[in-house]
Amino acid sequence: MLRVHRVAAAMLIGLLLAPIAARAQGGAGPDTIDSGVLRGPPIDADSAAIAAGAVPGGASAAADTARARDYLAEMRANFTPETRAYSNLKVALTFLGPVYAVLVSLLVLFSGLSAELRDIAHTMGRRLWVRLLVYLALYTLVAFVATFPLVWYDGFVIEHRFGLSQQSFGSWIGDQGKELMLSLFFLGVLPILWLVYTTIARSPRRWWLWVGLGALPVIVGGALIEPLVVDPMFNKFTRLENHHLEARILELAARAGIPGRNVYQVNKSEQTNKYNAYVNGFGVSQRIVLWDTTLKGMNEDEILFVMGHEMGHYALRHVWKGIAFTWLASLGLLWLTAWIAGWAVARFGERWGFDRLDDVASLPLLSLLLSLMAFLAQPAVNSVSRSIETEADVYGLEITRDNDAAARAFLKLGSQNKSNPEPSELVRWLLYSHPALADRVKLALSYRPWAEGKPNRFYRKR
């Protein structure tokens, strides 16, 4: 993912791009499959054939195995008091984070600090690009310091308290610094912010439309370069060391119609103990990536289902559909932002120290409004995302025909990532970008159209 979402100064563009990056990697949320070398024993030939759907009666055998275990009971047993405490804390912080960011932006505006930062930036140069870069650097630093306690508690303290990370503080703070530098580079050094403010100055009434249109190539470009430029700054990517598993994944990719690419493993265990895997990028940057935690904690047939799910995103063109949906939604968000910002400047501009939206001091206002609009739109975005993730789950089941492996994979994801398997309807509607774990397990156990001679919904043999 393009790691800009924690920096208030990056909200102007980051809130438009972050949902795309998340969907491109299988999404983010309480129950994700964005999921070392395989440590467990390889599955035998018969199991492999069943997983590939090549053995008559394979689906029945898998169903018998599934019936021998009560996966729903296991799932509920895994939701321990400790896991519930972790889940409740993360939900509370998900609501608190945007509120806190809005309060920081309001403080910067009403205290006059934004105008003071603007005046400092104006003394550093006459060109708008220089002034914007200086202001962005100062504002980013202020926002980082103001939001640091919450970011530290959410991203470091809680993860260590519940045994989900052993990353040292030095390494963690280094990653935060990299996020800051990326934000400054993509928004300031590259003339993205300059283009936004130039557009506002030249077209005060329709700037939202031109910025929205211009966001599309930025989003597509970000999805292209992320695997090649951004991701390697945070982790080491190497060819999958388990060549047998790599061959099976590539065989699965060939059946899914995905061009043969290298399969990578990434050392995410340096930052987290959670499981994940993903297919991201496109063209020359397309990658199949497995976290080393997943490789160590899952069996081979479970990994193959996870890969089938991720390949479903590619085969069903979810990346492009997600880009199109989020881009169209961003046009609406920008229109609302422009309308409210115009009113706010007329009402409070004198107190804030600027009377025009193209004044660089308005950046906290734009950041505030975009973050608020994005948060309010999140239920609708999540609804689309859950539909997409369900389609990928179905595709993964159809291409592997291994219901038992799918159920076991979901169980391990939920247990290891400390997910709430059965959240309230309100929490699910507001926050879940993926179906709840209970829904995914039930789908894994019940979806077998091939056993009844019915056609698949999505996967077609090639």
Beta strands, then each sheet from edge to edge (+ up, - down):
strand 1: 237-239
strand 2: 263-266
strand 3: 277-280
strand 4: 287-291
sheet 1: 1+ 2- 4- 3+
end
